[in-house]
């Protein structure tokens, strides 16, 4: 969920509130807290490529929101 807020370019205050809530209720907010201790660039790219295949929900994102962001 946190990644979705970042992708949607939500205000940092809102992202911080969600992170705070997740911490408060014991939800993981880092890869380490998910049990992932080491991640390579190649691992991240594999996940990104898998998330972008036809039919995945990432295609529902309105990318017009990201114009001008680098």
Secondary structure, 3 states (H helix, E strand, C coil): CHHHHHHCCCCHHHHHHHHHHHHHHCCCCCCHHHCCCCCCHHHHHHHHHHHCCCCCHHHHCCHHHHCCCC
